[in-house]
Amino acid sequence: RAEVIDWKSDTFDKSDLQSKIENYAPQLATYRLAAAKLLGIGVDQVSACLAFTMAGHIEDVTKKATIYAS
């Protein structure tokens, strides 16, 4: 198993959080796929999180990133 954590230093209004997550989901899907290939494991064994440092929020985006990694 592996976990990809993408640290983001964006500043944004909390009402824009879901929009930010949707925006970054394809990027995290690509990172999941790359990690799986590099480690020789299935993409389903790689989870993904966004860590918004300025907002102090961590979001598991594995399910949203899966949509794009098919």
Secondary structure, 3 states (H helix, E strand, C coil): CEEEEEEECCCCCHHHHHHHHHHHHHHHHHHHHHHHHHHCCCHHHEEEEEEECCCCEEEECHHHHHHHHC
